[in-house]
Amino acid sequence: MSDTLPRPGSLPSRTEAVLDAIRHAILTGELKPGQALVETELAARLGVSKTPVREALKTLAGSGLVAMSPYKGAAVRELDQGLARCVYDMRLLLEPDAAARTTAAAASAEGSRRWEAAGAALDRADLAADAADRSLANRDFHRALYSGCGNPLLVKSLDELRDQTALVAGATWATVPSWADEAREHRAILAAAEAGDPELVRELTHRHISSFVARSFTEGDV
């Protein structure tokens, strides 16, 4: 699959490994909201120098999982319901259209590879060991849906929401165990994409995100 933006693999491999480890610890709740992230402690824990830790924390701050303060340093971002609503409001505005554009633009060969990748992400989600792995597989599925939309700025905007989306999803699943419903919705979206139906993809993606919002912000306590 050909994407128009650089992926995390463009980071040095050690930094990327540290980034993945810290992200996973945040998404599983091993590192708690508000917890200080001390470079020396994380470096010792991960068996690396402070440099890849520092770079990983900068990246995670950019994606919304880490808060940086000139006085207090880095800390795990505390989940704020107002921010969570804003994240999903942005997704509702952008992602259904991006997914529809991707479906419309996908040539048969490229589309086949794209939808294979999306299906593989759903398979990983079904087999995930914890909420963090499920969230990461889930975001890979959604990226396959929107990353071929032909608008690099639209892709960048949605990419920047992915970590915060995973954080909200993990917190919601802890109180509203809705993953089975979402998995069925994902499969329906994928089937519409494979059938080359942009308008159905748009409708199902909008309904999918809206349903999550209704569950998360009505029944759930994010």
C-alpha atoms as an extended CHARMM CRD file, in Angstrom:
* protein
*
       222  EXT
         1         1  MET       CA              0.0000000000        0.0000000000        0.0000000000  PROA      1               0.0000000000
         2         2  SER       CA              1.3430000000        3.4370000000       -0.9060000000  PROA      2               0.0000000000
         3         3  ASP       CA              0.8420000000        6.2150000000        1.6580000000  PROA      3               0.0000000000
         4         4  THR       CA              1.5820000000        9.8710000000        1.0600000000  PROA      4               0.0000000000
         5         5  LEU       CA              3.0110000000       10.5960000000        4.5020000000  PROA      5               0.0000000000
         6         6  PRO       CA              5.9940000000        9.2080000000        6.4180000000  PROA      6               0.0000000000
         7         7  ARG       CA              5.1420000000        6.4540000000        8.8600000000  PROA      7               0.0000000000
         8         8  PRO       CA              6.6450000000        5.8510000000       12.3370000000  PROA      8               0.0000000000
         9         9  GLY       CA              9.1840000000        3.5490000000       10.7000000000  PROA      9               0.0000000000
        10        10  SER       CA             11.0530000000        6.6760000000        9.5910000000  PROA      10              0.0000000000
        11        11  LEU       CA             12.1960000000        7.1060000000       13.2050000000  PROA      11              0.0000000000
        12        12  PRO       CA             15.4650000000        5.4580000000       14.3050000000  PROA      12              0.0000000000
        13        13  SER       CA             14.6800000000        1.8440000000       15.1850000000  PROA      13              0.0000000000
        14        14  ARG       CA             15.6460000000        2.1850000000       18.8520000000  PROA      14              0.0000000000
        15        15  THR       CA             13.5110000000        5.2780000000       19.2680000000  PROA      15              0.0000000000
        16        16  GLU       CA             10.6040000000        3.5290000000       17.5720000000  PROA      16              0.0000000000
        17        17  ALA       CA             10.9390000000        0.5410000000       19.9320000000  PROA      17              0.0000000000
        18        18  VAL       CA             10.9720000000        2.8660000000       22.9460000000  PROA      18              0.0000000000
        19        19  LEU       CA              8.0110000000        4.7680000000       21.5250000000  PROA      19              0.0000000000
        20        20  ASP       CA              6.0260000000        1.5440000000       21.1190000000  PROA      20              0.0000000000
        21        21  ALA       CA              6.8800000000        0.3880000000       24.6490000000  PROA      21              0.0000000000
        22        22  ILE       CA              5.8400000000        3.6590000000       26.3000000000  PROA      22              0.0000000000
        23        23  ARG       CA              2.6860000000        3.9400000000       24.1890000000  PROA      23              0.0000000000
        24        24  HSD       CA              1.6900000000        0.3790000000       25.1010000000  PROA      24              0.0000000000
        25        25  ALA       CA              2.2740000000        1.0420000000       28.8100000000  PROA      25              0.0000000000
        26        26  ILE       CA              0.0700000000        4.1410000000       28.6330000000  PROA      26              0.0000000000
        27        27  LEU       CA             -2.7300000000        2.4470000000       26.7180000000  PROA      27              0.0000000000
        28        28  THR       CA             -2.8150000000       -0.5470000000       29.0950000000  PROA      28              0.0000000000
        29        29  GLY       CA             -2.8610000000        1.7410000000       32.1490000000  PROA      29              0.0000000000
        30        30  GLU       CA              0.5120000000        0.5090000000       33.3670000000  PROA      30              0.0000000000
        31        31  LEU       CA              1.5430000000        4.1590000000       33.2350000000  PROA      31              0.0000000000
        32        32  LYS       CA             -1.3390000000        6.0420000000       34.8360000000  PROA      32              0.0000000000
        33        33  PRO       CA             -2.8930000000        9.3530000000       33.7570000000  PROA      33              0.0000000000
        34        34  GLY       CA             -0.9660000000       12.1820000000       35.4090000000  PROA      34              0.0000000000
        35        35  GLN       CA              2.0260000000        9.9750000000       36.2180000000  PROA      35              0.0000000000
        36        36  ALA       CA              5.3860000000       11.6910000000       35.7630000000  PROA      36              0.0000000000
        37        37  LEU       CA              7.5640000000       10.2880000000       32.9840000000  PROA      37              0.0000000000
        38        38  VAL       CA             11.1430000000       10.6420000000       34.1420000000  PROA      38              0.0000000000
        39        39  GLU       CA             13.6620000000       10.0970000000       31.3600000000  PROA      39              0.0000000000
        40        40  THR       CA             16.2970000000        8.4430000000       33.5510000000  PROA      40              0.0000000000
        41        41  GLU       CA             13.7600000000        6.0300000000       35.0720000000  PROA      41              0.0000000000
        42        42  LEU       CA             12.2860000000        5.0750000000       31.7050000000  PROA      42              0.0000000000
        43        43  ALA       CA             15.7500000000        4.6710000000       30.1850000000  PROA      43              0.0000000000
        44        44  ALA       CA             16.7980000000        2.3060000000       32.9960000000  PROA      44              0.0000000000
        45        45  ARG       CA             13.5470000000        0.3650000000       32.7340000000  PROA      45              0.0000000000
        46        46  LEU       CA             13.8760000000       -0.0630000000       28.9680000000  PROA      46              0.0000000000
        47        47  GLY       CA             17.6410000000       -0.6010000000       28.9350000000  PROA      47              0.0000000000
        48        48  VAL       CA             18.4240000000        2.3550000000       26.6700000000  PROA      48              0.0000000000
        49        49  SER       CA             20.0340000000        5.7780000000       26.9180000000  PROA      49              0.0000000000
        50        50  LYS       CA             17.9830000000        8.9040000000       27.6250000000  PROA      50              0.0000000000
        51        51  THR       CA             18.1420000000       10.0950000000       24.0130000000  PROA      51              0.0000000000
        52        52  PRO       CA             15.5940000000        7.6650000000       22.4770000000  PROA      52              0.0000000000
        53        53  VAL       CA             13.3680000000        8.1630000000       25.5300000000  PROA      53              0.0000000000
        54        54  ARG       CA             13.4760000000       11.9350000000       25.0690000000  PROA      54              0.0000000000
        55        55  GLU       CA             12.6490000000       11.6300000000       21.3600000000  PROA      55              0.0000000000
        56        56  ALA       CA              9.8370000000        9.1520000000       22.0510000000  PROA      56              0.0000000000
        57        57  LEU       CA              8.2860000000       11.4560000000       24.6540000000  PROA      57              0.0000000000
        58        58  LYS       CA              8.3570000000       14.3610000000       22.1790000000  PROA      58              0.0000000000
        59        59  THR       CA              6.5610000000       12.2150000000       19.6110000000  PROA      59              0.0000000000
        60        60  LEU       CA              3.9670000000       11.0730000000       22.1570000000  PROA      60              0.0000000000
        61        61  ALA       CA              3.4280000000       14.6680000000       23.2400000000  PROA      61              0.0000000000
        62        62  GLY       CA              2.7200000000       15.5510000000       19.6170000000  PROA      62              0.0000000000
        63        63  SER       CA              0.1530000000       12.7520000000       19.3490000000  PROA      63              0.0000000000
        64        64  GLY       CA             -1.5910000000       13.6780000000       22.5980000000  PROA      64              0.0000000000
        65        65  LEU       CA             -0.6300000000       10.8250000000       24.9560000000  PROA      65              0.0000000000
        66        66  VAL       CA              1.9580000000       12.8420000000       26.9050000000  PROA      66              0.0000000000
        67        67  ALA       CA              1.7400000000       16.3400000000       28.3670000000  PROA      67              0.0000000000
        68        68  MET       CA              4.9400000000       18.3960000000       28.4630000000  PROA      68              0.0000000000
        69        69  SER       CA              5.4880000000       21.2120000000       30.9640000000  PROA      69              0.0000000000
        70        70  PRO       CA              8.5950000000       23.4350000000       31.1310000000  PROA      70              0.0000000000
        71        71  TYR       CA              8.3830000000       23.2590000000       34.9280000000  PROA      71              0.0000000000
        72        72  LYS       CA              7.1110000000       19.7420000000       35.6660000000  PROA      72              0.0000000000
        73        73  GLY       CA              8.5180000000       17.8460000000       32.6890000000  PROA      73              0.0000000000
        74        74  ALA       CA              6.6190000000       15.0540000000       30.9490000000  PROA      74              0.0000000000
        75        75  ALA       CA              3.5990000000       13.2140000000       32.3110000000  PROA      75              0.0000000000
        76        76  VAL       CA              0.9440000000       10.8530000000       31.0030000000  PROA      76              0.0000000000
        77        77  ARG       CA             -1.9000000000       12.9540000000       29.7020000000  PROA      77              0.0000000000
        78        78  GLU       CA             -4.9930000000       12.8650000000       31.8840000000  PROA      78              0.0000000000
        79        79  LEU       CA             -8.0930000000       11.8640000000       29.9550000000  PROA      79              0.0000000000
        80        80  ASP       CA            -10.4370000000       14.8090000000       29.7400000000  PROA      80              0.0000000000
        81        81  GLN       CA            -14.0030000000       14.2310000000       28.5820000000  PROA      81              0.0000000000
        82        82  GLY       CA            -14.1090000000       17.5540000000       26.7540000000  PROA      82              0.0000000000
        83        83  LEU       CA            -10.9810000000       16.6970000000       24.7740000000  PROA      83              0.0000000000
        84        84  ALA       CA            -12.2670000000       13.1890000000       24.0860000000  PROA      84              0.0000000000
        85        85  ARG       CA            -15.4690000000       14.6290000000       22.6590000000  PROA      85              0.0000000000
        86        86  CYS       CA            -13.4340000000       16.9760000000       20.4680000000  PROA      86              0.0000000000
        87        87  VAL       CA            -11.3500000000       14.0750000000       19.1400000000  PROA      87              0.0000000000
        88        88  TYR       CA            -14.4500000000       12.1640000000       18.1030000000  PROA      88              0.0000000000
        89        89  ASP       CA            -16.1530000000       15.2650000000       16.7400000000  PROA      89              0.0000000000
        90        90  MET       CA            -13.1430000000       15.7530000000       14.4510000000  PROA      90              0.0000000000
        91        91  ARG       CA            -13.2840000000       12.1300000000       13.3780000000  PROA      91              0.0000000000
        92        92  LEU       CA            -16.9790000000       12.4090000000       12.5700000000  PROA      92              0.0000000000
        93        93  LEU       CA            -16.3020000000       15.4640000000       10.4240000000  PROA      93              0.0000000000
        94        94  LEU       CA            -13.3120000000       14.0140000000        8.5550000000  PROA      94              0.0000000000
        95        95  GLU       CA            -13.1190000000       10.2360000000        8.5660000000  PROA      95              0.0000000000
        96        96  PRO       CA            -16.3480000000        9.1490000000        6.7970000000  PROA      96              0.0000000000
        97        97  ASP       CA            -15.5130000000       11.3670000000        3.8370000000  PROA      97              0.0000000000
        98        98  ALA       CA            -11.8710000000       10.2370000000        3.7690000000  PROA      98              0.0000000000
        99        99  ALA       CA            -12.9650000000        6.5800000000        3.8500000000  PROA      99              0.0000000000
       100       100  ALA       CA            -15.4250000000        7.1730000000        1.0150000000  PROA      100             0.0000000000
       101       101  ARG       CA            -12.7310000000        8.8980000000       -1.0560000000  PROA      101             0.0000000000
       102       102  THR       CA            -10.3050000000        6.0400000000       -0.4390000000  PROA      102             0.0000000000
       103       103  THR       CA            -12.9050000000        3.5250000000       -1.5790000000  PROA      103             0.0000000000
       104       104  ALA       CA            -13.6810000000        5.5360000000       -4.7060000000  PROA      104             0.0000000000
       105       105  ALA       CA            -10.0190000000        6.0710000000       -5.5690000000  PROA      105             0.0000000000
       106       106  ALA       CA             -8.7580000000        2.5430000000       -4.9800000000  PROA      106             0.0000000000
       107       107  ALA       CA             -7.7300000000        0.8540000000       -8.2370000000  PROA      107             0.0000000000
       108       108  SER       CA             -8.3520000000       -2.8760000000       -8.2500000000  PROA      108             0.0000000000
       109       109  ALA       CA             -4.7560000000       -3.9120000000       -7.5030000000  PROA      109             0.0000000000
       110       110  GLU       CA             -4.1400000000       -1.2390000000       -4.8810000000  PROA      110             0.0000000000
       111       111  GLY       CA             -7.5770000000       -1.7610000000       -3.3840000000  PROA      111             0.0000000000
       112       112  SER       CA             -6.9430000000       -5.4660000000       -3.0050000000  PROA      112             0.0000000000
       113       113  ARG       CA             -3.7380000000       -4.8370000000       -1.0440000000  PROA      113             0.0000000000
       114       114  ARG       CA             -5.3630000000       -2.0940000000        1.0250000000  PROA      114             0.0000000000
       115       115  TRP       CA             -8.3610000000       -4.2010000000        2.0050000000  PROA      115             0.0000000000
       116       116  GLU       CA             -6.1230000000       -7.1960000000        2.7310000000  PROA      116             0.0000000000
       117       117  ALA       CA             -4.2030000000       -4.9910000000        5.1810000000  PROA      117             0.0000000000
       118       118  ALA       CA             -7.4630000000       -3.7790000000        6.7070000000  PROA      118             0.0000000000
       119       119  GLY       CA             -8.6800000000       -7.3540000000        7.1280000000  PROA      119             0.0000000000
       120       120  ALA       CA             -5.3810000000       -8.4050000000        8.6920000000  PROA      120             0.0000000000
       121       121  ALA       CA             -5.7350000000       -5.5690000000       11.2100000000  PROA      121             0.0000000000
       122       122  LEU       CA             -9.2130000000       -6.8200000000       12.1540000000  PROA      122             0.0000000000
       123       123  ASP       CA             -7.8350000000      -10.3390000000       12.5980000000  PROA      123             0.0000000000
       124       124  ARG       CA             -5.1470000000       -8.9580000000       14.9380000000  PROA      124             0.0000000000
       125       125  ALA       CA             -7.7880000000       -7.0780000000       16.8820000000  PROA      125             0.0000000000
       126       126  ASP       CA             -9.8450000000      -10.2470000000       17.3480000000  PROA      126             0.0000000000
       127       127  LEU       CA             -6.7700000000      -12.0260000000       18.7500000000  PROA      127             0.0000000000
       128       128  ALA       CA             -5.4610000000       -9.0930000000       20.8210000000  PROA      128             0.0000000000
       129       129  ALA       CA             -4.0910000000       -9.9190000000       24.2650000000  PROA      129             0.0000000000
       130       130  ASP       CA             -5.1640000000       -6.6260000000       25.8320000000  PROA      130             0.0000000000
       131       131  ALA       CA             -6.9330000000       -3.3220000000       25.1690000000  PROA      131             0.0000000000
       132       132  ALA       CA             -3.7370000000       -1.6540000000       23.9730000000  PROA      132             0.0000000000
       133       133  ASP       CA             -3.0710000000       -4.2720000000       21.2840000000  PROA      133             0.0000000000
       134       134  ARG       CA             -6.7280000000       -4.1220000000       20.2680000000  PROA      134             0.0000000000
       135       135  SER       CA             -6.6220000000       -0.3140000000       20.0470000000  PROA      135             0.0000000000
       136       136  LEU       CA             -3.4590000000       -0.3710000000       17.9480000000  PROA      136             0.0000000000
       137       137  ALA       CA             -4.9140000000       -2.9500000000       15.5480000000  PROA      137             0.0000000000
       138       138  ASN       CA             -8.1230000000       -0.9390000000       15.4130000000  PROA      138             0.0000000000
       139       139  ARG       CA             -6.2860000000        2.2020000000       14.3960000000  PROA      139             0.0000000000
       140       140  ASP       CA             -4.3940000000        0.3010000000       11.6790000000  PROA      140             0.0000000000
       141       141  PHE       CA             -7.7660000000       -0.7600000000       10.2720000000  PROA      141             0.0000000000
       142       142  HSD       CA             -9.0700000000        2.7920000000       10.2650000000  PROA      142             0.0000000000
       143       143  ARG       CA             -5.8700000000        4.1130000000        8.6790000000  PROA      143             0.0000000000
       144       144  ALA       CA             -6.2450000000        1.6490000000        5.8190000000  PROA      144             0.0000000000
       145       145  LEU       CA             -9.7110000000        3.1250000000        5.2520000000  PROA      145             0.0000000000
       146       146  TYR       CA             -8.6960000000        6.7710000000        5.1270000000  PROA      146             0.0000000000
       147       147  SER       CA             -5.0530000000        6.9130000000        4.0300000000  PROA      147             0.0000000000
       148       148  GLY       CA             -5.7920000000        6.5230000000        0.3200000000  PROA      148             0.0000000000
       149       149  CYS       CA             -8.1460000000        9.5070000000        0.1770000000  PROA      149             0.0000000000
       150       150  GLY       CA             -5.7180000000       11.5460000000       -1.9480000000  PROA      150             0.0000000000
       151       151  ASN       CA             -5.4610000000       14.4910000000        0.4640000000  PROA      151             0.0000000000
       152       152  PRO       CA             -2.2250000000       14.4590000000        2.5310000000  PROA      152             0.0000000000
       153       153  LEU       CA             -3.5210000000       17.1590000000        4.8930000000  PROA      153             0.0000000000
       154       154  LEU       CA             -6.6540000000       15.1520000000        5.6200000000  PROA      154             0.0000000000
       155       155  VAL       CA             -4.5580000000       12.0360000000        6.2840000000  PROA      155             0.0000000000
       156       156  LYS       CA             -2.2240000000       14.0140000000        8.5570000000  PROA      156             0.0000000000
       157       157  SER       CA             -5.1430000000       15.3920000000       10.5600000000  PROA      157             0.0000000000
       158       158  LEU       CA             -6.5840000000       11.9210000000       11.1220000000  PROA      158             0.0000000000
       159       159  ASP       CA             -3.1440000000       10.4500000000       11.8950000000  PROA      159             0.0000000000
       160       160  GLU       CA             -2.6920000000       13.0440000000       14.6270000000  PROA      160             0.0000000000
       161       161  LEU       CA             -5.8930000000       11.8400000000       16.3300000000  PROA      161             0.0000000000
       162       162  ARG       CA             -4.9590000000        8.1490000000       16.3790000000  PROA      162             0.0000000000
       163       163  ASP       CA             -3.1890000000        7.9040000000       19.7520000000  PROA      163             0.0000000000
       164       164  GLN       CA             -5.8660000000        9.9480000000       21.5080000000  PROA      164             0.0000000000
       165       165  THR       CA             -8.5420000000        7.7960000000       19.8810000000  PROA      165             0.0000000000
       166       166  ALA       CA             -6.8030000000        4.6580000000       21.2030000000  PROA      166             0.0000000000
       167       167  LEU       CA             -6.6220000000        6.1640000000       24.6980000000  PROA      167             0.0000000000
       168       168  VAL       CA            -10.3440000000        6.9800000000       24.7160000000  PROA      168             0.0000000000
       169       169  ALA       CA            -11.2590000000        3.5670000000       23.3110000000  PROA      169             0.0000000000
       170       170  GLY       CA             -9.2300000000        1.7120000000       25.9460000000  PROA      170             0.0000000000
       171       171  ALA       CA            -10.8250000000        3.6870000000       28.7690000000  PROA      171             0.0000000000
       172       172  THR       CA            -14.3000000000        3.1370000000       27.3370000000  PROA      172             0.0000000000
       173       173  TRP       CA            -13.8950000000       -0.6110000000       26.8790000000  PROA      173             0.0000000000
       174       174  ALA       CA            -13.0070000000       -0.8740000000       30.5760000000  PROA      174             0.0000000000
       175       175  THR       CA            -16.4940000000        0.3710000000       31.5100000000  PROA      175             0.0000000000
       176       176  VAL       CA            -18.5710000000       -0.3210000000       28.3890000000  PROA      176             0.0000000000
       177       177  PRO       CA            -17.3700000000       -3.6320000000       26.8840000000  PROA      177             0.0000000000
       178       178  SER       CA            -18.5980000000       -2.9220000000       23.3570000000  PROA      178             0.0000000000
       179       179  TRP       CA            -15.7680000000       -4.4250000000       21.3390000000  PROA      179             0.0000000000
       180       180  ALA       CA            -17.8700000000       -7.2460000000       19.8500000000  PROA      180             0.0000000000
       181       181  ASP       CA            -20.3550000000       -4.7260000000       18.4300000000  PROA      181             0.0000000000
       182       182  GLU       CA            -17.5390000000       -2.6070000000       17.0070000000  PROA      182             0.0000000000
       183       183  ALA       CA            -15.8830000000       -5.6550000000       15.4550000000  PROA      183             0.0000000000
       184       184  ARG       CA            -19.0960000000       -6.4420000000       13.5730000000  PROA      184             0.0000000000
       185       185  GLU       CA            -19.3310000000       -2.8170000000       12.4230000000  PROA      185             0.0000000000
       186       186  HSD       CA            -15.7240000000       -2.9650000000       11.1880000000  PROA      186             0.0000000000
       187       187  ARG       CA            -16.4360000000       -6.0890000000        9.1380000000  PROA      187             0.0000000000
       188       188  ALA       CA            -19.4720000000       -4.4210000000        7.5510000000  PROA      188             0.0000000000
       189       189  ILE       CA            -17.4100000000       -1.3530000000        6.6200000000  PROA      189             0.0000000000
       190       190  LEU       CA            -14.7000000000       -3.5520000000        5.1350000000  PROA      190             0.0000000000
       191       191  ALA       CA            -17.2520000000       -5.5110000000        3.0870000000  PROA      191             0.0000000000
       192       192  ALA       CA            -18.6210000000       -2.2420000000        1.6610000000  PROA      192             0.0000000000
       193       193  ALA       CA            -15.1030000000       -1.0590000000        0.8220000000  PROA      193             0.0000000000
       194       194  GLU       CA            -14.2630000000       -4.3470000000       -0.8840000000  PROA      194             0.0000000000
       195       195  ALA       CA            -17.4810000000       -4.0180000000       -2.8900000000  PROA      195             0.0000000000
       196       196  GLY       CA            -16.3520000000       -0.5670000000       -4.0450000000  PROA      196             0.0000000000
       197       197  ASP       CA            -19.3480000000        1.2980000000       -2.5700000000  PROA      197             0.0000000000
       198       198  PRO       CA            -18.0970000000        4.7290000000       -1.3630000000  PROA      198             0.0000000000
       199       199  GLU       CA            -21.4650000000        5.9990000000       -0.1740000000  PROA      199             0.0000000000
       200       200  LEU       CA            -22.1480000000        2.9110000000        1.9200000000  PROA      200             0.0000000000
       201       201  VAL       CA            -18.6310000000        3.1640000000        3.3770000000  PROA      201             0.0000000000
       202       202  ARG       CA            -19.3330000000        6.8040000000        4.2620000000  PROA      202             0.0000000000
       203       203  GLU       CA            -22.6530000000        5.9240000000        5.9030000000  PROA      203             0.0000000000
       204       204  LEU       CA            -21.3420000000        2.9230000000        7.8500000000  PROA      204             0.0000000000
       205       205  THR       CA            -18.2160000000        4.7670000000        9.0330000000  PROA      205             0.0000000000
       206       206  HSD       CA            -20.2920000000        7.7000000000       10.2670000000  PROA      206             0.0000000000
       207       207  ARG       CA            -22.7140000000        5.3410000000       12.0100000000  PROA      207             0.0000000000
       208       208  HSD       CA            -19.8180000000        3.4010000000       13.5600000000  PROA      208             0.0000000000
       209       209  ILE       CA            -18.1570000000        6.4830000000       15.0590000000  PROA      209             0.0000000000
       210       210  SER       CA            -21.5180000000        7.9470000000       16.1550000000  PROA      210             0.0000000000
       211       211  SER       CA            -22.4340000000        4.7060000000       17.9380000000  PROA      211             0.0000000000
       212       212  PHE       CA            -19.1540000000        4.7400000000       19.8350000000  PROA      212             0.0000000000
       213       213  VAL       CA            -19.7520000000        8.3500000000       20.8800000000  PROA      213             0.0000000000
       214       214  ALA       CA            -23.2430000000        7.4910000000       22.1370000000  PROA      214             0.0000000000
       215       215  ARG       CA            -21.9270000000        4.5860000000       24.1910000000  PROA      215             0.0000000000
       216       216  SER       CA            -18.8360000000        6.3720000000       25.4920000000  PROA      216             0.0000000000
       217       217  PHE       CA            -20.3100000000        9.6730000000       26.4950000000  PROA      217             0.0000000000
       218       218  THR       CA            -23.7150000000        8.4890000000       27.6800000000  PROA      218             0.0000000000
       219       219  GLU       CA            -23.1290000000        5.1290000000       29.3760000000  PROA      219             0.0000000000
       220       220  GLY       CA            -19.3570000000        5.3330000000       29.8160000000  PROA      220             0.0000000000
       221       221  ASP       CA            -17.4260000000        7.6260000000       32.0860000000  PROA      221             0.0000000000
       222       222  VAL       CA            -14.4860000000        8.8360000000       29.9960000000  PROA      222             0.0000000000
